[in-house]
Amino acid sequence: MFIVPINITYFIFKALVDDWDCLKMLVNIYERRCGILSTYGLKYSRAFANMYNVGISKEQMIAATSKVCPEKKHFS
């Protein structure tokens, strides 16, 4: 019989994030500045979850995306 220590089990079954609204907010901030994530790009949602889990604020996300993504251009 294989016994898994309780602390390992916790990390295996822990949810991606506790606050899905916050995760959605971070993704929306990124998409407004950098463009919509494709289905393929959604594989990086774990990175956004990690940002939420370490406490990245809305203001920090806006500042970071401003540095890495060019201003969106609107052509008419």
Stockholm file with secondary structure:
# STOCKHOLM 1.0

chainA/1-76         MFIVPINITYFIFKALVDDWDCLKMLVNIYERRCGILSTYGLKYSRAFANMYNVGISKEQMIAATSKVCPEKKHFS
#=GR chainA/1-76 SS CCCCCHHHHHHHHCCSCSCHHHHHHHHHHHHHHHCCCCTTGGGGHHHHHHHHHTTCCHHHHHHHHHHHSCCCCCCC
#=GC SS_cons        CCCCCHHHHHHHHCCSCSCHHHHHHHHHHHHHHHCCCCTTGGGGHHHHHHHHHTTCCHHHHHHHHHHHSCCCCCCC
//
